[in-house]
């Protein structure tokens, strides 16, 4: 099924209106982490429900959870023989702090050249509206060859604590043939790409306890174990000099990278110099035998995210701390699970923590990795859509981050997700001066139009 020209022309002639509506939405400070902005969260939900209704969708509703609401809407008039697409998104955004590092007001969208600066412009209000505007362009002209449903949550930035239960309770309502998740990025404005894999996550807090209280290091140092030193030794021992994680059994379930996959990843415009320039480090590090692209997107990792022990204030205090704590995260690849990795961590600690201290581990978060077959109809349709807009075939990439909803939808609805988003690496997500590259945003609208007809035909 070829893409009709009418929806594309509609999208091109309505860019100014689309941009003004995007500005309306990002002006709403829908920060899910802040109690004082809960009403703003509901305002954003109402805005989206009204917009979906205005373009012709049915059953638009703000559905309550134990926390913040979910926005749902559908268009099911293509018939029972047509496939159904579930579009996932989130309307909550990160806090704007530190405000003094913003060059423009964070909730007053400001256009500078080709970029629109505002919190949530890229993550992910712009991504949501790119698909909504594509849908509008089709509904107002040639019509839709598929059924569509929207699932827009308000708690992604706080870990989606109520999404599992919501999906389970609304399994019939959300039933679909494919989930489209636009909460992703491409490599550069002129480099279209499809993300086919995401890493999972296992996040823990390790606590050590020595003496009953902090001690004077002059009186007791040398006679009592220092939990901070014990913890430092334990953490250092979790990785060898070759960058390999030493937790017992950690690599047992790791799916090896196939030669053809490594060849595909090598085509990405991310040489070793790119990773060094992006981070500003003096030299790169990581698991021996792999490129930085492979290490950061397709291999498992272990990182210390935080350390706390003893006196950390200004000046000196000769204290021997009673406690030490570290926050440790592992990024997982197929076919690892958070449960297996936790067993590996506990086995390591059991074998290596000395009898001089007590220890405990608390799990904070866990999510399975996700991967989509490159030969699936959805991926092939997306590739044709991107090539239609960019004039070149897309590259295929894996991303190192974690999107828990992908595995939630797979496990509950039994549906794969297509990871098709259009942010850019320099969009400053979660940081000051978040931006959206407008030429890419307008291309995204057209790409979603092409994808709809391509997928319907497949």
N, C-alpha and C positions, 0 to 999 in steps of 0.2 A: 504494500500500500504506500504510494508516494504521498509526501506531505503536501496538502493543498497550499496554494500561495496566499489565500485570504487571511489565515491566522497570522502568518509572518508579517504581512503588510499591516494588519491591525496592530501588532506589537511594535512595529517600527514607527507608526504614526501616533502612538499613544505614550511614547517614552516620557514626555514631560509630565503627563498625568500620573504615570507610574512612579516617577521620582517624587512627586509631591505627596503621594500616598505613603511611600516609604518613609519620608520625613515625618509624616504624622505619627506613624507607628513608633519610630525610634525616639520621638520626643517623650514617650511615656516611659518613666523610669522604673521598669518592671524588674526590680532587683529582688530575687526570691529569698536572699539570705537576710534581708533587713525587715524587721517587724513593722517599722513605720511605713513601709512601702507595699504592704499587702493590698491596700486599696488600688494602688497603681497596677499591681498584678491583675486584679480583676478588670481594671479599665482596659488593659491590653487584651485580655481574653474577650471582652465585649467587642472591642474594635475588630478583632479577627472574625468573630462570629457574624458580626454585621457585614463585613466585607464579603465573606463567603456566601452569605445570603444574597447580597446585592448582585453577585455575578451569576446567580441561578442555581446554587446548590440547595439541597433540601436538608431538613432535619438538623439544621445548625443549632447546637446546644452547648451550654457551659455545664459540664458534668462534674459533680463534686467528687472529691476524694477525701481521705482523712487529712490532707494538707491543702495544697493549692489545686484549682480546678483544671480539667482537661477540656479543650475545645474540640468538638466533633462536628463534622458535616459530611454529607455524601451526595453523590449524583449517580443514580443506579438505573438510568434510562437507556443504557446501551443494550440491555437485555441479558438474559441468563446465559446466553452462549458467548457473550463477550467477557474478556478477562477483567478482573477487578484489581485496581492498584490502591494500596494503602500508603498515604504520604505521611511520614513522621516528621515532626519538628518540635522545637521548644521556643516559647515566647519569653522565657525569663532570661535575664542577662546578669553579667558579673557586676559587682560594685564598681564605681568609677574611681575609687581611691588608687593612688594618691592624686587628688584633683590638681595640685599645683604643677604636675608634670604634663598636663594637657595643654596643647597649644590653642585649642578652641573649647568652648563649653561642651562637656561630655553628652548632655542631653539636648543640645541645640544643634541639629545637623548642619554642618558647614561644608560647602563644596569648595575644594581647592584644586584647581585643574581637573584632572580626571577622577579624583577621589572624593568620596563623601565621608567626612569624619563624624563619628558619633558612637557612643556605646551601643552595642547590639547591631550596628549597621551590617557587619559581616557575620557575627555569631549571635543568633542566626536569623534575625528578622529579614535581612536582605535575601537570604537563601530561601526562606519560606515564601516570601512575596514573589520571588522569581518564578516559582512554580504556580502560585496563585494567578499571577498576571498571564502566564502561559495558558492556564485553564480558561481565564477570561477571554483571551484572544481566540481560543477555539470555540467556546460556547457562543460567542457573539457573532461568529462567522460560519465556519464549516461544520461545527458540531464535534462531539466527542465519540470516538469509536470504542471507548472502553468505559468501564465504571470506575468511579473514583471515591475514595474515602479519605478524610483527614483525621489524624491523631496528633494534636498539638498540646504538649504538656507544659506545665509551669514550674517544674522542679528539677530540670536537668542539671542546673548549676549547683544543686545541693545533693546530687547523687541519685535523683529519681526514687526517693524512698517509698513512694506509693504507686509507682507505675506497674510493678509486677502484679499487685493485687488488682489494679484497674484492668489490665489486659486479661487476666484470668476471669474476672467477673463479666467482661464484655467480649468474650471470645467469639460469640456468634455475630455480634454487631461489627467486630473488626475483621471478620473472615475475609481473606483476600488471596490472590494468586501470587502477589509480589508486594514487598514493601520497598518504597523509594525513600532513602535517607539522604537528604542534601546537606547534612552537617559535616561536609568534607571540603577539601580544597584541591586545586590543580597546582601544577608546579610553577607556572609563569603565565602571564597573559597570552603569550603566543605558543604555549605548549599545553594542548589539551591532554588530559589524563583521566584514567579510570582507576579508582582505588578498589582493589579486589580482596584486600586483607587488612584486618585490624588486630593488634595485639590485645591480649587479655590483661588482667591486673590481679595481683594479690598484694594486699597492703597490711602490714603488721606493726604493732608497737611492742618492743622488747623492753622489759623492765628488770633491773638488777637491784638487789638490796643487800647491804652489808651490815654495818653497825645499826644500833637502834636509833641513832641520831648522828648528825654531823659531828666530827671530832676535830680537835686541834691537831694539825699535821705535825707539829713539833713534839707533842706528847705521845701520839699514837702511830705516827707514820713509820713504817717499817715493821710494825707488829700486827697491823690489821690490813686486810686487803682493801684496795681502793676500787670501788665499783666502776669508776670512770675508766681506769686503766684496764680492768678486766673486760669491759664492754668494747673498748677500742681494739684490744687484741682479738676479741671474738669477731668483730666486724671486719677487721683486716684479713682474718683467716677465711672469710667467706668467698674470697676470690684469689686465684693464684696469679703468678707473674705473667701468665699468658692470657689473662682476662677471662679465664674459665671459672664458673661458679662451682664451689666445692661442696655444696650441700649434697648429702648422699641421695642418689637417685634423681637428682634434679633434671638431668637430661634424658631420663629413661623414656619419656613420652614425646620428646621433641621430634617433630616431623622434619626430616632433612630437606634442605633446599635442593631441588632438582637442577641439573645443569642448564636446562632450557629456561628455568625461572631465573637463575643467576644471570644468564645472558640477557634476559629481558630487563632485569633491574639495572644492568650495566649500561643500558641505553639511556637511562634517565640523566638529565643534565645536572648531575650532582657529583662531580669529581671530589676527590679528597680536599682540594683547595676550597671548594664550595662550603663544605662543612666547617672548615677552619675560619673562613671569612664570616659565615653566619654567626658563629659563636664567639669569635675573638680570642680563642685560646691560643697558647703558644705552640702546642702540639696536640695531635689527636691521640686517643687511646681507645682500647677495646679488645674484644676477643680476637686472638691471632687467627689468621687464615680467612678473614672476611673483610669486605670493604666497609667503609663507614655507613653507606646506604644500607647494606645488609644488616649491619649491627644495630642500626637505629630503627629498622622497620620490620625485619624478618627473623631476628634472633632474640632469644630470651635475655633478660638483663636483671641485675640486682643493683639497687641504688639506695643509699642512705639519704633520706629526705629531711631528717632533723635529728639533732643531738641536744641533750640537756643533762647537766650534772653540776653540782657544786656552785661556786660563786662566779657569777658572770657580770657583776656590776663594775663600775669604774674603780680603778685603784686595785689594791691587793687585799686579800683576806686568806690567811693560811689555814684553809679548811680541808679536811679529809671528808669528802662527801659520803653520805650514807646510801645514796641512791644514784642510779644512772638510767637514762632512758634513750632509746633510739627509735625513730620511725623508719621503717624499711619497706620498700616496695619492689616487687618483681613484675616485669612485663613478660607476658606469656605468649607463646606461639602455639599453633596447632601441633599436637593434640594434648597440650598441658591443661591441667585444671587447677583452680585455686586450692582445692582440697588436697591434691597430691603434693603441691608445693608446700603447703603448711606442714604436712607430715615430714617433708624433707628438712624444713627449718627446725622443727621440734627435735628431730633425730640429731641434727648437728649440735643444737644447744645441749641436749642431754649428754652427748659424748664429750663436749668441750668446756662446759661451764664448770669451774672448779668448785670444790665443796665449801670454799670460803664465802660464797655469796648465794643468795636465793634468786630464782629467776621465774618469770612468767611471760607469756605471749598473749597478746590480744589481737584478734583479727578486726580490722576496720572496714575493709572493702574487698570485694572479689568479683571478677567478671571473666567469663571465658573468652578466648580469642575467636575471631570469625574469619572465614575465607569463602570466597565465591568462585566457582569454576569459570575460567575464561571462555569456555565454549558454551555457556548457558545462553538461552535465547535473549535474556535481559541484557547481558553484557554485550552480546553481538549487536543488539538494537541500539544500545547506548553508544557503541563504537561508531556505528553508521551515523547516528545523530551528531556526534561531535565532529566527525569528518565533514558532514554537510555544512556545519557552521564555521569551522576553523579552516577548512580546505586542506586538512592533512589528517592522517590517521592518528588516534591517540596513543600515548604511551600507557603502560600498565604499571601501577605502583602499589606498594603496601605502605600503610602508615603505622607509626609506632605507638600512637595513642590508643585509647580504649573508648568504645561506645557501647555501654552495657545493653542498651535497648535492642541492638542487633541480635544478640544471643537470646534475650528475653522473648522477642517475637519468634525467633526460630523454635525455641523450646515450647512456647505456649500455643502459637498459631500454626506451627509447622511450616513456616514460610521463610524463604530466603530474602535477604535485603540487597538491593542495588545501591551501592555507595556512590552517589553521583552529585557532587557538590562543586562549587565554583569560587570558593575563597582563594586567597593567595597567601603564600608563606609570610609575607611582610604586612599582613593585615592587623598585626598587633592585638591578636585575640587575648583577652583577659588582662590587657595592659593599657596604659595611657595611649591616647591617640589612635584608638581602633578606627579602621577605615574600611570602606568598600570601594573597589575599583569599578567605576561605572561602566566603562566599555565591556568589561567581563560580565558584569551584571546583566547588561542588555543582551549579550551573547547567550547567557545562561537561559534567559526566557525563550529564545529561539531554539536552543538545544532541547529544552523540555518539550517544546511543540513537536520537533522532529522525533524525539524519543517516543512520544505517545503514539504516533502513527506507525513508526517502525515496530514497536512492541506489539501493537494490535495486529500487524501483519504477520508477526512471527508466531 
